[in-house]
Amino acid sequence: MLKIILREGESIDRALKRYKRKHRNVKQMEQIRERKEYKKKSVRLREEKKKAIYRNRYLEENTKD
């Protein structure tokens, strides 16, 4: 659970902004969506491998310049 302590003199809007940023950075919603339904280990590994291949191709294309 994320906790945001309101600093002295800090507005609620600013604290809410910090909470939203922290929430996004820890990828909490991604984890919730991911755990919504079960994925076999082989499917998960296949997706990770596919992402890694895409990432490597993308980096190779952009570093050739």
Buried (B, 14 or more C-beta within 10 A) or exposed (E): EEEBEEEEEEEEEEBEEBEEEEEEEEEEEEEEEEEEEEEEEEEEEEEEEEEEEEEEEEEEEEEEE
